[in-house]
C-alpha cells in the first residue's frame, strides 16, 4: 500500500523536481545540471524565513547552467536533498523540500517555471529559517 501511495505522489509532481534533486545531490555535476536546467536558467536564492513567510526579494540571482553548477558544487559532501513526502503533491510547480546533513535537517520550498523542453527555466529556492 505504501508503494502505491508513493507512486501516486510521484505521478502528481512534474519530473523536473526529480531532475532538480538529482542535480542537487550530484553536487553540481555538469551532466545532471544540463538535464535539469535550461541553458539560460535563472536560480533565485532567497533568505531563510519562518515556514509560511516569504522573503520579499532574492539575496542572490544565478544565471546559466555553468554558474548554477558552480553554486551547487559548494554544497558540502554528505548533504542530501529530497522532496518532502508530506508535501510532494504540491499545487502547480511548487514543492516543499528537505535538506539533511548528519543530524541537521531543514527544508523550504522550490517554485519552478519550465522551458519548452521541460527543463527548469526559473527556480525560486526559498529555505526556511532555523527554529
C-alpha positions in Angstrom: 0.0 0.0 0.0 2.8 2.4 0.8 4.4 1.8 -2.6 1.0 2.7 -4.2 0.8 5.9 -2.3 4.3 6.9 -3.2 3.7 6.1 -6.9 0.6 8.3 -6.8 2.5 11.2 -5.2 5.3 10.9 -7.7 2.9 10.9 -10.7 1.3 14.1 -9.3 4.5 16.2 -9.5 6.4 17.3 -12.5 9.6 15.2 -13.3 11.5 18.5 -13.3 11.6 18.2 -9.5 13.2 14.8 -9.7 15.9 16.1 -12.1 16.4 19.0 -9.7 17.0 16.7 -6.7 19.5 14.6 -8.8 21.4 17.8 -9.8 21.5 19.0 -6.1 22.6 15.6 -4.8 25.1 15.4 -7.6 26.9 18.5 -6.2 26.8 20.4 -9.4 27.8 17.6 -11.8 27.6 19.3 -15.2 25.6 16.4 -16.9 23.0 16.5 -14.2 22.7 20.3 -14.3 22.3 20.2 -18.1 19.5 17.6 -17.7 17.7 19.7 -15.0 18.2 23.3 -16.1 17.7 25.2 -19.4 20.9 26.8 -20.8 20.0 30.3 -19.5 18.1 29.2 -16.4 17.8 31.7 -13.5 18.0 30.5 -10.0 16.9 33.0 -7.3 18.1 32.3 -3.8 16.0 33.9 -1.0 17.0 34.5 2.6 15.7 31.9 5.1 12.4 32.9 6.6 9.9 31.1 9.0 7.8 28.5 7.4 4.8 30.1 5.7 6.5 33.5 5.3 8.0 34.8 2.1 11.2 36.8 1.7 10.4 39.9 -0.5 13.4 39.8 -2.8 16.2 37.3 -3.7 19.5 37.6 -2.0 21.3 36.2 -5.0 20.5 35.5 -8.6 22.4 32.9 -10.5 22.1 32.7 -14.3 23.1 29.9 -16.7 24.0 26.3 -16.3 27.7 26.9 -15.6 27.0 29.3 -12.8 24.3 27.1 -11.3 26.7 24.1 -11.4 29.4 26.2 -9.5 26.8 27.2 -6.9 25.6 23.6 -6.4 29.3 22.4 -6.2 29.6 24.5 -2.9 27.2 22.0 -1.2 29.2 20.0 1.4 29.6 16.3 0.6 27.2 14.2 2.6 24.3 16.7 2.2 21.1 15.1 0.8 18.2 16.9 -0.7 14.8 15.2 -1.1 11.3 16.2 -1.8 9.2 16.4 1.3 7.0 13.3 1.0 4.2 15.0 3.0 4.1 17.9 0.6 5.2 16.4 -2.7 1.7 16.7 -4.2 2.0 20.5 -4.3 -0.1 22.7 -6.4 1.3 23.7 -9.8 5.1 23.8 -9.8 5.8 24.4 -6.2 7.0 21.8 -3.8 8.4 21.5 -0.2 11.9 20.0 0.1 14.1 18.7 2.9 17.8 19.0 3.3 19.8 16.7 5.6 23.5 16.7 6.6 24.4 14.5 9.5 22.0 15.3 12.4 21.0 18.6 10.7 17.6 18.8 8.9 15.8 21.8 7.5 13.7 22.5 4.4 12.0 25.1 2.3 10.1 25.4 -0.9 11.1 25.3 -4.6 9.0 27.0 -7.2 9.7 26.4 -10.9 8.8 27.6 -14.3 9.7 25.3 -17.2 11.2 25.9 -20.6 9.5 24.5 -23.7 11.7 21.3 -23.4 10.6 20.6 -19.8 13.8 21.7 -18.1 13.8 24.4 -15.4 13.8 28.0 -16.8 13.5 29.6 -13.3 13.8 28.3 -9.8 13.0 30.1 -6.6 14.9 28.5 -3.8 13.2 29.5 -0.5 14.7 27.9 2.6 13.0 28.0 6.0 14.8 29.6 8.9 16.1 27.5 11.7 13.7 27.3 14.6 
